[in-house]
Amino acid sequence: MRHNVEAVSRQFQILGDFVCAEPYGTGHINDTYAATYDQGGTTVRYIHQRVNHRIFKDPVTLMESIQRVTRHIRDKLVAAGEREVSRKTLTVIPSREGLPYYRDEQGNYWRTYIFVEKGRTYDSLETPEQAYEAAKAFGQFQRMLVDLPGPRLPETIPDFHHTPKRFETFESVLAADAHNRAKSAKSAIDFALRQKPWIGTLVELQRKGEIPERITHNDTKINNVIVDDTTKKGICVIDLDTIMPGLVLYDFGDMVRTATSPTAEDETDLSKVYVRMPMFEALARGYISTAGEFLTPVEKRYLPFAGRLITFTIGLRFLTDYLAGDVYFKVHREGQNLDRARSQFKLVESIMELEEEMGRLVGTL
């Protein structure tokens, strides 16, 4: 569905004349447009985005959190004497009413950011250098938020990475087997059930106070880092809809999940699914180069395990959705969620085989 972006743009504090707007990016949740404006003869761009309030059910609180976080990062960058600050953190443009969002007559919530020029995002990792830069950027992002003042950020999606609760949902859906799919997924189900003894490891460490709660991004894919066209350095972390309290290990774990395997998430030839150690090493080096300043010894020690846990958790969610009739994740063919689960579980096995080697590597950093 196309929207009247020009009408929306008039509700934000933008100087200049609207020229045009086109759909932008590859996201599947929000509707995103890059809009061009003429400011005194100079062309500038902004991002206008409709927030999917069916997924993010409290857009007002969400945007208040994003504004708090981005302002804090901006203040840090300015204090450090950084140049081109608006390229290194998202800048929320307020509405005519001074709010970080605008609600249209149809009940849609819109937000506007300055467009980060001379940079791009990548949908897949091709080199260890890209992995290093992405991990370094996410580590820097976390580091700048360690001392965010004020009350605890709200949880955008409660218990997002709480594996034991995800497992309870899985067991409930499996017991119901409402779509008679358990038989076709037997090997994946058996694998999932065998992992139950260790899935609460990080939750338990947090409960005992051995791992602190921090502010985390929770969607650390490569395409959520803008890379400078010239330097090829990661310059800006984007897509902050899931920013909330959590464990930094979850963020690193999702980097391992999305960056180390050479295959697509739904690869059916499982012989192609494995951990590329050069990619893991690049992630670890990049992340610790910035996050190492605040990581505790326990957090650092569990970085390899985090890759195993988050990969298993996402695989479990795919399997649960398959058994439930494909109600959450979009599918484009029959059995796609089961293929996704099998691929993730194969990656879990590969991580477990290499976990000691990963641990030794992390110990040297």
C-alpha positions as a Markdown table, in Angstrom:
| # | Residue | x | y | z |
|---|---|---|---|---|
| 1 | Met | 0.0 | 0.0 | 0.0 |
| 2 | Arg | 1.3 | 3.4 | -1.0 |
| 3 | His | 0.8 | 6.3 | 1.4 |
| 4 | Asn | 0.5 | 10.0 | 0.9 |
| 5 | Val | 4.0 | 10.8 | 2.1 |
| 6 | Glu | 3.8 | 14.4 | 1.0 |
| 7 | Ala | 0.8 | 15.0 | 3.4 |
| 8 | Val | 2.6 | 13.2 | 6.2 |
| 9 | Ser | 5.8 | 15.2 | 5.6 |
| 10 | Arg | 3.9 | 18.5 | 6.3 |
| 11 | Gln | 3.3 | 17.3 | 9.8 |
| 12 | Phe | 7.1 | 17.3 | 10.7 |
| 13 | Gln | 9.4 | 20.2 | 11.3 |
| 14 | Ile | 11.2 | 20.0 | 8.0 |
| 15 | Leu | 12.5 | 23.1 | 6.2 |
| 16 | Gly | 12.3 | 23.0 | 2.4 |
| 17 | Asp | 10.0 | 22.0 | -0.4 |
| 18 | Phe | 8.9 | 18.4 | -0.8 |
| 19 | Val | 10.0 | 17.0 | -4.2 |
| 20 | Cys | 9.2 | 13.3 | -4.2 |
| 21 | Ala | 9.2 | 10.1 | -2.1 |
| 22 | Glu | 9.9 | 6.5 | -2.9 |
| 23 | Pro | 9.8 | 3.2 | -0.9 |
| 24 | Tyr | 13.1 | 2.5 | 0.6 |
| 25 | Gly | 14.9 | -0.6 | 2.1 |
| 26 | Thr | 14.1 | -4.3 | 2.4 |
| 27 | Gly | 12.3 | -4.3 | 5.8 |
| 28 | His | 9.2 | -6.4 | 6.2 |
| 29 | Ile | 7.6 | -4.8 | 9.2 |
| 30 | Asn | 7.3 | -1.0 | 8.8 |
| 31 | Asp | 6.6 | 1.0 | 5.7 |
| 32 | Thr | 9.7 | 3.1 | 4.8 |
| 33 | Tyr | 10.1 | 6.0 | 2.4 |
| 34 | Ala | 13.1 | 8.1 | 1.3 |
| 35 | Ala | 11.8 | 11.6 | 0.7 |
| 36 | Thr | 13.6 | 14.3 | -1.3 |
| 37 | Tyr | 13.4 | 18.0 | -0.4 |
| 38 | Asp | 14.8 | 21.2 | -1.9 |
| 39 | Gln | 16.3 | 23.5 | 0.7 |
| 40 | Gly | 17.3 | 26.7 | -1.0 |
| 41 | Gly | 18.7 | 25.0 | -4.0 |
| 42 | Thr | 20.3 | 22.1 | -2.1 |
| 43 | Thr | 18.8 | 18.6 | -2.3 |
| 44 | Val | 18.4 | 16.8 | 1.0 |
| 45 | Arg | 16.6 | 13.6 | 2.1 |
| 46 | Tyr | 14.7 | 12.4 | 5.1 |
| 47 | Ile | 13.3 | 9.0 | 6.0 |
| 48 | His | 9.6 | 8.8 | 6.7 |
| 49 | Gln | 8.4 | 5.6 | 8.3 |
| 50 | Arg | 5.1 | 4.2 | 9.3 |
| 51 | Val | 5.4 | 2.2 | 12.5 |
| 52 | Asn | 3.6 | -1.2 | 12.3 |
| 53 | His | 1.4 | -0.8 | 15.4 |
| 54 | Arg | 0.2 | -4.4 | 15.1 |
| 55 | Ile | 3.7 | -5.6 | 15.9 |
| 56 | Phe | 4.8 | -2.6 | 18.1 |
| 57 | Lys | 1.6 | -2.1 | 20.1 |
| 58 | Asp | 2.7 | 1.0 | 21.9 |
| 59 | Pro | 4.3 | 3.3 | 19.3 |
| 60 | Val | 4.2 | 6.3 | 21.6 |
| 61 | Thr | 6.3 | 4.7 | 24.3 |
| 62 | Leu | 8.5 | 3.1 | 21.6 |
| 63 | Met | 9.3 | 6.5 | 20.1 |
| 64 | Glu | 9.9 | 8.1 | 23.5 |
| 65 | Ser | 12.5 | 5.4 | 24.1 |
| 66 | Ile | 14.2 | 5.9 | 20.7 |
| 67 | Gln | 14.3 | 9.6 | 21.3 |
| 68 | Arg | 15.9 | 9.1 | 24.7 |
| 69 | Val | 18.5 | 6.7 | 23.3 |
| 70 | Thr | 19.4 | 8.8 | 20.2 |
| 71 | Arg | 19.7 | 12.0 | 22.2 |
| 72 | His | 22.0 | 10.3 | 24.7 |
| 73 | Ile | 24.3 | 9.0 | 21.9 |
| 74 | Arg | 24.3 | 12.4 | 20.2 |
| 75 | Asp | 25.4 | 14.1 | 23.4 |
| 76 | Lys | 28.2 | 11.5 | 23.8 |
| 77 | Leu | 29.4 | 12.1 | 20.3 |
| 78 | Val | 29.3 | 15.9 | 20.6 |
| 79 | Ala | 31.2 | 15.7 | 24.0 |
| 80 | Ala | 33.8 | 13.5 | 22.4 |
| 81 | Gly | 34.4 | 16.1 | 19.6 |
| 82 | Glu | 33.1 | 13.9 | 16.8 |
| 83 | Arg | 32.3 | 15.3 | 13.4 |
| 84 | Glu | 29.3 | 14.5 | 11.2 |
| 85 | Val | 27.3 | 13.5 | 14.3 |
| 86 | Ser | 24.1 | 13.2 | 12.2 |
| 87 | Arg | 25.7 | 10.4 | 10.2 |
| 88 | Lys | 26.7 | 8.5 | 13.4 |
| 89 | Thr | 23.4 | 8.3 | 15.1 |
| 90 | Leu | 19.8 | 8.5 | 14.0 |
| 91 | Thr | 18.2 | 11.9 | 14.4 |
| 92 | Val | 14.5 | 12.0 | 15.2 |
| 93 | Ile | 12.8 | 15.0 | 13.6 |
| 94 | Pro | 9.9 | 16.2 | 15.8 |
| 95 | Ser | 6.3 | 16.7 | 14.6 |
| 96 | Arg | 4.7 | 20.2 | 14.4 |
| 97 | Glu | 3.5 | 19.5 | 17.9 |
| 98 | Gly | 7.0 | 18.8 | 19.2 |
| 99 | Leu | 6.4 | 15.0 | 19.5 |
| 100 | Pro | 8.8 | 12.3 | 18.2 |
| 101 | Tyr | 5.9 | 10.9 | 16.1 |
| 102 | Tyr | 2.8 | 11.9 | 14.2 |
| 103 | Arg | -0.6 | 10.1 | 14.3 |
| 104 | Asp | -2.6 | 10.4 | 11.1 |
| 105 | Glu | -6.4 | 10.3 | 10.6 |
| 106 | Gln | -6.3 | 6.6 | 10.0 |
| 107 | Gly | -4.5 | 5.9 | 13.3 |
| 108 | Asn | -1.1 | 5.2 | 11.7 |
| 109 | Tyr | 2.0 | 6.4 | 13.6 |
| 110 | Trp | 4.7 | 8.0 | 11.6 |
| 111 | Arg | 8.3 | 9.1 | 12.4 |
| 112 | Thr | 11.0 | 11.0 | 10.5 |
| 113 | Tyr | 14.8 | 10.7 | 10.6 |
| 114 | Ile | 17.5 | 12.6 | 8.9 |
| 115 | Phe | 18.7 | 10.4 | 5.9 |
| 116 | Val | 22.3 | 9.2 | 6.5 |
| 117 | Glu | 24.0 | 10.0 | 3.2 |
| 118 | Lys | 27.2 | 8.5 | 1.6 |
| 119 | Gly | 26.6 | 5.1 | 3.3 |
| 120 | Arg | 24.6 | 1.9 | 2.7 |
| 121 | Thr | 23.5 | -1.3 | 4.3 |
| 122 | Tyr | 24.3 | -4.8 | 3.3 |
| 123 | Asp | 21.8 | -7.7 | 3.4 |
| 124 | Ser | 24.5 | -10.4 | 3.7 |
| 125 | Leu | 28.1 | -10.7 | 5.0 |
| 126 | Glu | 30.7 | -11.5 | 2.4 |
| 127 | Thr | 34.0 | -10.9 | 4.2 |
| 128 | Pro | 35.4 | -11.0 | 7.7 |
| 129 | Glu | 36.1 | -7.3 | 7.4 |
| 130 | Gln | 32.4 | -6.6 | 7.1 |
| 131 | Ala | 31.8 | -8.8 | 10.1 |
| 132 | Tyr | 34.4 | -6.9 | 12.1 |
| 133 | Glu | 32.9 | -3.5 | 11.3 |
| 134 | Ala | 29.3 | -4.6 | 12.1 |
| 135 | Ala | 30.3 | -6.1 | 15.5 |
| 136 | Lys | 32.5 | -3.1 | 16.3 |
| 137 | Ala | 29.5 | -0.8 | 15.6 |
| 138 | Phe | 27.1 | -2.8 | 17.8 |
| 139 | Gly | 29.7 | -2.9 | 20.6 |
| 140 | Gln | 30.2 | 0.9 | 20.3 |
| 141 | Phe | 26.4 | 1.3 | 20.4 |
| 142 | Gln | 26.1 | -0.7 | 23.6 |
| 143 | Arg | 29.0 | 1.1 | 25.2 |
| 144 | Met | 27.5 | 4.5 | 24.7 |
| 145 | Leu | 24.3 | 3.4 | 26.4 |
| 146 | Val | 25.8 | 1.9 | 29.5 |
| 147 | Asp | 25.2 | 5.1 | 31.4 |
| 148 | Leu | 21.8 | 6.1 | 30.0 |
| 149 | Pro | 20.2 | 8.1 | 32.8 |
| 150 | Gly | 16.6 | 8.0 | 33.9 |
| 151 | Pro | 14.1 | 5.2 | 34.4 |
| 152 | Arg | 14.5 | 1.7 | 33.0 |
| 153 | Leu | 13.5 | 1.5 | 29.3 |
| 154 | Pro | 10.2 | -0.2 | 28.7 |
| 155 | Glu | 10.3 | -3.7 | 27.1 |
| 156 | Thr | 9.1 | -3.3 | 23.5 |
| 157 | Ile | 8.4 | -7.1 | 23.3 |
| 158 | Pro | 8.5 | -8.7 | 26.8 |
| 159 | Asp | 10.7 | -11.8 | 27.2 |
| 160 | Phe | 11.9 | -11.5 | 23.6 |
| 161 | His | 15.0 | -13.7 | 24.1 |
| 162 | His | 13.8 | -15.5 | 27.3 |
| 163 | Thr | 14.5 | -19.1 | 26.0 |
| 164 | Pro | 12.9 | -21.0 | 28.9 |
| 165 | Lys | 9.6 | -19.2 | 28.2 |
| 166 | Arg | 9.9 | -19.8 | 24.5 |
| 167 | Phe | 10.5 | -23.5 | 25.3 |
| 168 | Glu | 7.3 | -23.6 | 27.4 |
| 169 | Thr | 5.3 | -22.2 | 24.4 |
| 170 | Phe | 7.0 | -24.8 | 22.2 |
| 171 | Glu | 5.9 | -27.6 | 24.5 |
| 172 | Ser | 2.4 | -26.3 | 24.7 |
| 173 | Val | 2.1 | -26.0 | 20.9 |
| 174 | Leu | 3.7 | -29.5 | 20.5 |
| 175 | Ala | 1.2 | -31.1 | 22.9 |
| 176 | Ala | -1.7 | -29.6 | 21.0 |
| 177 | Asp | -0.4 | -30.4 | 17.5 |
| 178 | Ala | -3.4 | -28.6 | 16.1 |
| 179 | His | -2.2 | -29.0 | 12.5 |
| 180 | Asn | -0.9 | -32.6 | 12.7 |
| 181 | Arg | 2.6 | -31.5 | 11.8 |
| 182 | Ala | 4.6 | -33.1 | 14.7 |
| 183 | Lys | 5.2 | -36.3 | 12.8 |
| 184 | Ser | 6.8 | -34.5 | 9.8 |
| 185 | Ala | 9.0 | -32.6 | 12.2 |
| 186 | Lys | 10.0 | -35.5 | 14.5 |
| 187 | Ser | 13.8 | -35.1 | 14.1 |
| 188 | Ala | 13.7 | -31.4 | 14.8 |
| 189 | Ile | 11.4 | -31.9 | 17.8 |
| 190 | Asp | 13.7 | -34.6 | 19.2 |
| 191 | Phe | 16.7 | -32.3 | 18.8 |
| 192 | Ala | 14.9 | -29.4 | 20.5 |
| 193 | Leu | 13.8 | -31.6 | 23.5 |
| 194 | Arg | 17.4 | -32.8 | 24.0 |
| 195 | Gln | 18.6 | -29.2 | 24.5 |
| 196 | Lys | 16.3 | -28.4 | 27.4 |
| 197 | Pro | 18.9 | -28.9 | 30.2 |
| 198 | Trp | 21.0 | -25.9 | 29.2 |
| 199 | Ile | 18.6 | -23.4 | 27.8 |
| 200 | Gly | 18.2 | -21.5 | 31.1 |
| 201 | Thr | 21.9 | -20.8 | 31.6 |
| 202 | Leu | 21.9 | -17.1 | 30.9 |
| 203 | Val | 18.6 | -16.4 | 32.6 |
| 204 | Glu | 19.9 | -18.2 | 35.7 |
| 205 | Leu | 23.2 | -16.3 | 35.7 |
| 206 | Gln | 21.2 | -13.0 | 35.5 |
| 207 | Arg | 19.0 | -14.1 | 38.3 |
| 208 | Lys | 22.0 | -14.7 | 40.5 |
| 209 | Gly | 23.4 | -11.3 | 39.7 |
| 210 | Glu | 26.4 | -12.7 | 37.8 |
| 211 | Ile | 25.4 | -11.1 | 34.5 |
| 212 | Pro | 24.0 | -7.5 | 34.5 |
| 213 | Glu | 21.0 | -6.2 | 32.6 |
| 214 | Arg | 22.0 | -3.6 | 30.0 |
| 215 | Ile | 20.4 | -1.8 | 27.1 |
| 216 | Thr | 20.5 | -3.9 | 24.0 |
| 217 | His | 19.5 | -3.6 | 20.4 |
| 218 | Asn | 18.0 | -7.1 | 20.0 |
| 219 | Asp | 18.2 | -7.3 | 16.2 |
| 220 | Thr | 21.9 | -7.3 | 15.4 |
| 221 | Lys | 21.8 | -8.2 | 11.7 |
| 222 | Ile | 24.4 | -6.8 | 9.3 |
| 223 | Asn | 21.8 | -4.7 | 7.5 |
| 224 | Asn | 21.1 | -2.7 | 10.7 |
| 225 | Val | 24.5 | -1.1 | 10.4 |
| 226 | Ile | 25.1 | 1.7 | 7.9 |
| 227 | Val | 28.6 | 1.4 | 6.3 |
| 228 | Asp | 30.4 | 4.4 | 5.0 |
| 229 | Asp | 30.8 | 4.3 | 1.2 |
| 230 | Thr | 34.4 | 5.6 | 1.3 |
| 231 | Thr | 36.0 | 4.1 | 4.5 |
| 232 | Lys | 33.9 | 0.9 | 4.6 |
| 233 | Lys | 33.6 | 1.5 | 8.3 |
| 234 | Gly | 30.4 | 0.9 | 10.3 |
| 235 | Ile | 29.1 | 4.4 | 11.2 |
| 236 | Cys | 25.5 | 4.2 | 12.4 |
| 237 | Val | 23.3 | 1.6 | 14.0 |
| 238 | Ile | 19.7 | 1.7 | 12.8 |
| 239 | Asp | 16.3 | -0.1 | 13.3 |
| 240 | Leu | 15.9 | 0.7 | 17.0 |
| 241 | Asp | 12.4 | -0.7 | 17.4 |
| 242 | Thr | 13.5 | -3.5 | 19.7 |
| 243 | Ile | 15.9 | -1.5 | 21.9 |
| 244 | Met | 15.1 | -2.4 | 25.5 |
| 245 | Pro | 16.6 | -3.9 | 28.6 |
| 246 | Gly | 18.4 | -7.3 | 28.0 |
| 247 | Leu | 21.7 | -9.1 | 28.0 |
| 248 | Val | 24.5 | -8.0 | 25.8 |
| 249 | Leu | 25.1 | -11.7 | 25.2 |
| 250 | Tyr | 21.8 | -11.8 | 23.3 |
| 251 | Asp | 23.1 | -9.2 | 20.8 |
| 252 | Phe | 26.4 | -10.9 | 20.3 |
| 253 | Gly | 24.7 | -14.3 | 20.0 |
| 254 | Asp | 22.5 | -13.0 | 17.2 |
| 255 | Met | 25.5 | -11.7 | 15.4 |
| 256 | Val | 27.0 | -15.2 | 15.5 |
| 257 | Arg | 23.7 | -16.7 | 14.2 |
| 258 | Thr | 23.3 | -14.3 | 11.3 |
| 259 | Ala | 27.0 | -13.9 | 10.3 |
| 260 | Thr | 28.8 | -17.1 | 10.6 |
| 261 | Ser | 26.9 | -19.5 | 8.3 |
| 262 | Pro | 27.4 | -19.1 | 4.6 |
| 263 | Thr | 23.9 | -20.2 | 3.7 |
| 264 | Ala | 20.4 | -18.7 | 3.7 |
| 265 | Glu | 18.3 | -19.0 | 6.9 |
| 266 | Asp | 16.1 | -21.7 | 5.2 |
| 267 | Glu | 18.8 | -23.7 | 3.6 |
| 268 | Thr | 17.6 | -27.3 | 2.8 |
| 269 | Asp | 21.0 | -28.8 | 2.1 |
| 270 | Leu | 22.2 | -29.0 | 5.7 |
| 271 | Ser | 25.7 | -30.1 | 4.6 |
| 272 | Lys | 26.2 | -26.5 | 3.6 |
| 273 | Val | 25.3 | -25.1 | 7.1 |
| 274 | Tyr | 28.4 | -24.6 | 9.4 |
| 275 | Val | 30.2 | -22.0 | 11.3 |
| 276 | Arg | 32.9 | -20.1 | 9.5 |
| 277 | Met | 35.6 | -19.6 | 12.1 |
| 278 | Pro | 37.1 | -16.6 | 10.3 |
| 279 | Met | 33.7 | -14.8 | 10.6 |
| 280 | Phe | 33.4 | -15.7 | 14.3 |
| 281 | Glu | 36.9 | -14.4 | 14.9 |
| 282 | Ala | 36.2 | -11.2 | 13.1 |
| 283 | Leu | 32.9 | -10.7 | 15.1 |
| 284 | Ala | 34.7 | -11.4 | 18.4 |
| 285 | Arg | 37.6 | -9.0 | 17.6 |
| 286 | Gly | 35.3 | -6.2 | 16.4 |
| 287 | Tyr | 32.9 | -6.5 | 19.3 |
| 288 | Ile | 35.5 | -6.7 | 22.0 |
| 289 | Ser | 37.4 | -3.8 | 20.5 |
| 290 | Thr | 34.6 | -1.5 | 21.6 |
| 291 | Ala | 32.5 | -3.5 | 24.1 |
| 292 | Gly | 35.5 | -4.8 | 25.9 |
| 293 | Glu | 35.7 | -1.6 | 27.9 |
| 294 | Phe | 32.5 | -2.5 | 29.9 |
| 295 | Leu | 32.1 | -6.3 | 29.6 |
| 296 | Thr | 32.5 | -8.2 | 32.8 |
| 297 | Pro | 34.7 | -11.4 | 32.8 |
| 298 | Val | 31.5 | -13.5 | 32.9 |
| 299 | Glu | 29.9 | -11.8 | 30.0 |
| 300 | Lys | 33.1 | -12.2 | 28.0 |
| 301 | Arg | 33.4 | -15.9 | 28.9 |
| 302 | Tyr | 29.9 | -16.7 | 27.7 |
| 303 | Leu | 30.2 | -15.0 | 24.2 |
| 304 | Pro | 30.6 | -18.3 | 22.4 |
| 305 | Phe | 27.7 | -19.9 | 24.3 |
| 306 | Ala | 25.5 | -16.9 | 23.4 |
| 307 | Gly | 25.8 | -17.9 | 19.8 |
| 308 | Arg | 24.6 | -21.4 | 20.5 |
| 309 | Leu | 21.7 | -20.1 | 22.7 |
| 310 | Ile | 20.3 | -17.5 | 20.4 |
| 311 | Thr | 20.6 | -19.7 | 17.3 |
| 312 | Phe | 18.7 | -22.4 | 19.2 |
| 313 | Thr | 16.1 | -19.9 | 20.4 |
| 314 | Ile | 15.4 | -18.6 | 16.9 |
| 315 | Gly | 15.3 | -22.2 | 15.6 |
| 316 | Leu | 12.9 | -23.1 | 18.3 |
| 317 | Arg | 10.6 | -20.2 | 17.4 |
| 318 | Phe | 10.6 | -21.3 | 13.7 |
| 319 | Leu | 9.7 | -24.9 | 14.8 |
| 320 | Thr | 7.0 | -23.6 | 17.1 |
| 321 | Asp | 5.5 | -21.5 | 14.4 |
| 322 | Tyr | 5.6 | -24.5 | 12.0 |
| 323 | Leu | 3.7 | -26.6 | 14.5 |
| 324 | Ala | 1.2 | -23.8 | 15.1 |
| 325 | Gly | 0.4 | -23.4 | 11.4 |
| 326 | Asp | 2.8 | -20.6 | 10.3 |
| 327 | Val | 1.0 | -17.8 | 12.2 |
| 328 | Tyr | 4.0 | -15.5 | 13.0 |
| 329 | Phe | 6.8 | -15.7 | 10.5 |
| 330 | Lys | 6.0 | -15.0 | 6.8 |
| 331 | Val | 6.4 | -18.1 | 4.7 |
| 332 | His | 6.6 | -18.3 | 0.9 |
| 333 | Arg | 6.4 | -22.1 | 0.5 |
| 334 | Glu | 5.1 | -25.1 | 2.4 |
| 335 | Gly | 7.4 | -26.3 | 5.1 |
| 336 | Gln | 9.6 | -23.2 | 5.0 |
| 337 | Asn | 9.5 | -22.7 | 8.8 |
| 338 | Leu | 10.5 | -26.3 | 9.4 |
| 339 | Asp | 13.4 | -25.8 | 7.0 |
| 340 | Arg | 14.4 | -22.7 | 8.9 |
| 341 | Ala | 14.3 | -24.6 | 12.2 |
| 342 | Arg | 16.4 | -27.5 | 10.8 |
| 343 | Ser | 19.0 | -25.1 | 9.4 |
| 344 | Gln | 19.3 | -23.2 | 12.7 |
| 345 | Phe | 19.6 | -26.5 | 14.6 |
| 346 | Lys | 22.4 | -27.6 | 12.3 |
| 347 | Leu | 24.2 | -24.4 | 13.0 |
| 348 | Val | 23.7 | -25.0 | 16.8 |
| 349 | Glu | 25.5 | -28.4 | 16.3 |
| 350 | Ser | 28.4 | -26.7 | 14.5 |
| 351 | Ile | 28.7 | -24.0 | 17.2 |
| 352 | Met | 28.8 | -26.7 | 19.9 |
| 353 | Glu | 31.6 | -28.6 | 18.1 |
| 354 | Leu | 33.7 | -25.4 | 17.9 |
| 355 | Glu | 32.7 | -23.8 | 21.2 |
| 356 | Glu | 35.9 | -24.7 | 23.0 |
| 357 | Glu | 38.0 | -23.3 | 20.2 |
| 358 | Met | 35.8 | -20.1 | 20.2 |
| 359 | Gly | 36.4 | -19.8 | 24.0 |
| 360 | Arg | 40.1 | -20.0 | 23.6 |
| 361 | Leu | 40.0 | -17.3 | 21.0 |
| 362 | Val | 37.9 | -15.0 | 23.0 |
| 363 | Gly | 40.2 | -15.6 | 26.0 |
| 364 | Thr | 43.1 | -14.1 | 24.0 |
| 365 | Leu | 41.3 | -10.9 | 23.2 |
